[in-house]
Amino acid sequence: MTAPGTTADDQPHLTLAGLQQQARYACEFAKEGQVDEALEHIDAIIRLVDAYRASVRPAQPPGGREDLQGLIRDLADPDECWFDHHGYCQAHGWFATDPSCPHGRAQALFPDIKES
């Protein structure tokens, strides 16, 4: 059952739960030889699958690697990191060791953004 003010489209996991229940019913009716009843539940399964497909949007990949690389190149400082005795990056003012300096991580991911 969906919460008031929502639809099954808002909660695809509920559609999947209904699909599972309809499959159980269809299986039981088929085992008992009640073909018409089993077919009714198979029709319900088809409708639930259609509803699920309509409610779930496929994941969209982020922009291409070129877009990501361009963004990182614009934001990252190309200067090399230099660390003090605590392991903090003094070049970029990064006072943590985990995660490490984001500029150094960007340079590791995209070595061509380092200064020549």
TABELFEN-V568839 format. One record per pair of residues at least 24 apart in sequence whose C-alpha atoms are under 6 Angstrom apart, sorted by the first residue. I is the first residue (numbers start at 1). J is the second residue. Records with the same first field share a line. If there is no record, write none. Layout:
# TABELFEN-V568839
I=J, J
This chain:
# TABELFEN-V568839
9=55
12=52
19=45
73=113
76=103
77=103
78=114, 115
